[in-house]
Amino acid sequence: MPRAVVWPESVEDVARLVALANREGLSLVPFGAGSGVCGGVRAEPSSVIVDLKRLDRRAVEPGPVLSVGAGMLGITLENELLEQGFTIGHYPSSILCSTVGGWVAARGAGQCSTRYGKIEDMVTSVEAVLGTGEVLTAKVRARGPSLVPLLVGSEGTLGIITRASLRLHPAPAHREYAAYAFDTLEGGVNALRDLLQAGVRPTIARLYDPIDTVLFVHDDDRERPPREEPKPPGARAALLRAVLKKPALLARAVGLLESSVMRRAALILVHEGSPDEAREQARRADAICRARATPLGEGPARAWFRHRYSVSYRQAPLFRGGAFSDTMEVAAPWSRVLGVYEAVRRAVGEHCVVMAHLSHAYPDGSSLYFTFAGTEHGDESALTVYERAWRAALGAAIDAGATLSHHHGVGRSKAPRLAEELGAGTAVVRDLKRAWDPSGLLNPGALIPEPGPREARPEPAPSSEPSLDRESALAELPGSFTLAECERFVEAQGHTLGLDFSAFDGSLALNEWIARGLPGTPDRFEDPVQAPISGFTARLHDGRRIVVPAAPRRAVGPDLSALFNGMRQRIGHIERAALVAVPLGAPRPPRLPFAGDREPALDESERRAIASLCSALGVAAPFER
Ligand SMILES: Cc1cc2nc3c(=O)[nH]c(=O)nc-3n(C[C@H](O)[C@H](O)[C@H](O)COP(=O)(O)OP(=O)(O)OC[C@H]3O[C@@H](n4cnc5c(N)ncnc54)[C@H](O)[C@@H]3O)c2cc1C
């Protein structure tokens, strides 16, 4: 039990609370709606739960952007906006029970991410009370610097988010629905990748493996009335448990079925926007898919859309029957997606039944969302089997080159593994914490682990040779290469960085180009789905080297590229970067217009926050743009 639960009503209340916690030695656990699935809001007896739901004031401002209190509940907000003709485009399956602050803090993704991006692509500013009691208003700038990527994904450990501004889109006037059955998951993966790399941006794209297809893809588009009373666990539950007790046997049976009877991976697509735009996107997607798969008509996509929030709640009968089920979401570049899928199935198939789907795709890769279910086995309790399965699944995913998380975050359950992904970057996250929460009162135990040997291991110098992962449209380029050299290298292999070379001098070195905020890159507001930098190796001024492996998107703490992007090499420089390089001649994706301020002035709170960051990282001088 926590020491207390409090409901602040203003940013001033939160600042007073932080001052009190500093005086009394309390810890504060920011709480949105508690839907996080990684133990992010677990309290200690000395902690105070800060429930932010009374911070719910909202207003639509020019841009248009929505300025909204962090405690605003998702579904209420989105319904209200739709009535006014707008959408944020963020529809997590937990929209009924999650808040704006939780979305930002946990770096979430909604079902429409292939058009509107993840939450980090939607937010234009974040107001937070730091552990020092200072109020920071961080803003996104097209050419940097921006502290927003450091607050997004900080999971309540760096600041209590009190308000966010999110860009708005016109509510969609029209939707097109389609579904296709591929003979193999691999066929579906290739088609989905080709769609994204060809500039097609379906609003919703979901590819199911054969088991997931059998269980979750239907074309029953009827509204089902909610059951009044949950059914008691009966014969079906007993049968289910009996089946789940033999996971290895079950895995073999499923394998046999997959290769003979099921053999189909379903892809569901929904396109939205103006009628012309949605139809054009659907036509282009159909041209790519129809040649390789059997069209299933609109039914499965319409049925999925109608029941889009219910799927996550279907686990209840399993729990009632004494079994367990959980999900794990990771992400990887396209060239590793199938390897991650197979590795996790091999690792977890021994313990329980496992299935997967891909529901957030980008030009350079995709997320993989695994569902696994099991029960007690021999002398082992269901909890023991569950914990072993989790460890095995996550270990296999990381070893096969996936990120720790794509959108659920790290919390307490995955914190011990942070250094497996961020290496020495873990210590840099701890430095960030020292800068903005020096007494360590904000959400201790979440996200940031105790120092361990993995993060102390020095990283080797990166290769000075460029390389291209064609499948993932990712070019790994040395920081000393000029942008003209980078473009020549990728063009020779039929790809392009898609830069506007009239906006900057092509003889600029890649590291300096990043330090100046990536001039000439396509407007991120117009295509939020393609992020220019997928991973990097950087050297800090104090000599530490950090490696952030390439991944299409991650929810693994703050985005450390913000320490270099637009930061004029104040903190360190990039030695090697993985840039997204799409095939030459690929049509431009549809543009999402945005009329808001792209280069807001740096304010005093940001200057002070950058100064404390620099000093925690051993760089003393004030920041000049
Ligand atoms: C059924 C179900 C479906 C889900 N589907 C999705 C999905 O589709 N996409 C997705 O991204 N996630 C999904 N999730 C996970 C979860 O809903 C998200 O992580 C969500 O963003 C959490 O929001 P919340 O308001 O409930 O945050 P909480 O659970 O209350 O908190 C999550 C973390 O954020 C911190 N936090 C919360 N508010 C603040 C704040 N104002 N300032 C600072 N820190 C804060 C907390 O301390 C904690 O570390 C799902 C969860 C469930 C149970």
Ligand as a Chemical Component Dictionary entry (heavy atoms), coordinates in Angstrom:
data_LIG
# 
_chem_comp.id                   LIG 
_chem_comp.type                 NON-POLYMER 
_chem_comp.pdbx_formal_charge   0 
_chem_comp.three_letter_code    LIG 
# 
loop_
_chem_comp_atom.comp_id 
_chem_comp_atom.atom_id 
_chem_comp_atom.alt_atom_id 
_chem_comp_atom.type_symbol 
_chem_comp_atom.charge 
_chem_comp_atom.model_Cartn_x 
_chem_comp_atom.model_Cartn_y 
_chem_comp_atom.model_Cartn_z 
_chem_comp_atom.pdbx_ordinal 
LIG C1  C1  C 0 -6.132 -3.974 -22.386 1  
LIG C2  C2  C 0 -4.905 -3.135 -22.638 2  
LIG C3  C3  C 0 -4.595 -2.755 -23.938 3  
LIG C4  C4  C 0 -3.469 -1.961 -24.178 4  
LIG N1  N1  N 0 -3.217 -1.541 -25.458 5  
LIG C5  C5  C 0 -2.221 -0.664 -25.698 6  
LIG C6  C6  C 0 -2.008 -0.143 -27.007 7  
LIG O1  O1  O 0 -2.726 -0.462 -27.969 8  
LIG N2  N2  N 0 -0.987 0.741  -27.180 9  
LIG C7  C7  C 0 -0.191 1.140  -26.146 10 
LIG O2  O2  O 0 0.712  1.946  -26.367 11 
LIG N3  N3  N 0 -0.360 0.641  -24.918 12 
LIG C8  C8  C 0 -1.348 -0.229 -24.647 13 
LIG N4  N4  N 0 -1.539 -0.714 -23.383 14 
LIG C9  C9  C 0 -0.634 -0.288 -22.303 15 
LIG C10 C10 C 0 -1.073 1.017  -21.586 16 
LIG O3  O3  O 0 -2.433 1.254  -21.779 17 
LIG C11 C11 C 0 -0.266 2.198  -22.072 18 
LIG O4  O4  O 0 1.060  2.060  -21.621 19 
LIG C12 C12 C 0 -0.805 3.573  -21.632 20 
LIG O5  O5  O 0 -0.080 4.558  -22.328 21 
LIG C13 C13 C 0 -0.690 3.820  -20.158 22 
LIG O6  O6  O 0 -1.491 4.947  -19.811 23 
LIG P1  P1  P 0 -2.051 5.182  -18.332 24 
LIG O7  O7  O 0 -2.632 6.528  -18.307 25 
LIG O8  O8  O 0 -2.933 4.059  -17.938 26 
LIG O9  O9  O 0 -0.691 5.152  -17.505 27 
LIG P2  P2  P 0 -0.344 4.380  -16.160 28 
LIG O10 O10 O 0 -0.517 2.923  -16.320 29 
LIG O11 O11 O 0 -1.039 5.039  -15.024 30 
LIG O12 O12 O 0 1.209  4.709  -16.070 31 
LIG C14 C14 C 0 2.130  4.146  -16.991 32 
LIG C15 C15 C 0 3.520  4.753  -16.713 33 
LIG O13 O13 O 0 3.514  6.130  -17.039 34 
LIG C16 C16 C 0 3.775  6.937  -15.874 35 
LIG N5  N5  N 0 2.855  8.075  -15.946 36 
LIG C17 C17 C 0 1.515  8.068  -16.101 37 
LIG N6  N6  N 0 1.046  9.328  -16.149 38 
LIG C18 C18 C 0 2.117  10.144 -16.015 39 
LIG C19 C19 C 0 2.292  11.552 -15.988 40 
LIG N7  N7  N 0 1.273  12.389 -16.120 41 
LIG N8  N8  N 0 3.545  12.039 -15.820 42 
LIG C20 C20 C 0 4.606  11.224 -15.700 43 
LIG N9  N9  N 0 4.497  9.885  -15.726 44 
LIG C21 C21 C 0 3.271  9.353  -15.885 45 
LIG C22 C22 C 0 3.521  6.034  -14.689 46 
LIG O14 O14 O 0 4.299  6.419  -13.567 47 
LIG C23 C23 C 0 3.940  4.683  -15.247 48 
LIG O15 O15 O 0 5.337  4.552  -15.192 49 
LIG C24 C24 C 0 -2.630 -1.555 -23.115 50 
LIG C25 C25 C 0 -2.950 -1.947 -21.808 51 
LIG C26 C26 C 0 -4.063 -2.724 -21.569 52 
LIG C27 C27 C 0 -4.369 -3.108 -20.163 53 
# 
loop_
_chem_comp_bond.comp_id 
_chem_comp_bond.atom_id_1 
_chem_comp_bond.atom_id_2 
_chem_comp_bond.value_order 
_chem_comp_bond.pdbx_ordinal 
LIG C1  C2  SING 1  
LIG C2  C3  SING 2  
LIG C2  C26 DOUB 3  
LIG C3  C4  DOUB 4  
LIG C4  N1  SING 5  
LIG C4  C24 SING 6  
LIG N1  C5  DOUB 7  
LIG C5  C6  SING 8  
LIG C5  C8  SING 9  
LIG C6  O1  DOUB 10 
LIG C6  N2  SING 11 
LIG N2  C7  SING 12 
LIG C7  O2  DOUB 13 
LIG C7  N3  SING 14 
LIG N3  C8  DOUB 15 
LIG C8  N4  SING 16 
LIG N4  C9  SING 17 
LIG N4  C24 SING 18 
LIG C9  C10 SING 19 
LIG C10 O3  SING 20 
LIG C10 C11 SING 21 
LIG C11 O4  SING 22 
LIG C11 C12 SING 23 
LIG C12 O5  SING 24 
LIG C12 C13 SING 25 
LIG C13 O6  SING 26 
LIG O6  P1  SING 27 
LIG P1  O7  DOUB 28 
LIG P1  O8  SING 29 
LIG P1  O9  SING 30 
LIG O9  P2  SING 31 
LIG P2  O10 DOUB 32 
LIG P2  O11 SING 33 
LIG P2  O12 SING 34 
LIG O12 C14 SING 35 
LIG C14 C15 SING 36 
LIG C15 O13 SING 37 
LIG C15 C23 SING 38 
LIG O13 C16 SING 39 
LIG C16 N5  SING 40 
LIG C16 C22 SING 41 
LIG N5  C17 SING 42 
LIG N5  C21 SING 43 
LIG C17 N6  DOUB 44 
LIG N6  C18 SING 45 
LIG C18 C19 SING 46 
LIG C18 C21 DOUB 47 
LIG C19 N7  SING 48 
LIG C19 N8  DOUB 49 
LIG N8  C20 SING 50 
LIG C20 N9  DOUB 51 
LIG N9  C21 SING 52 
LIG C22 O14 SING 53 
LIG C22 C23 SING 54 
LIG C23 O15 SING 55 
LIG C24 C25 DOUB 56 
LIG C25 C26 SING 57 
LIG C26 C27 SING 58 
# 
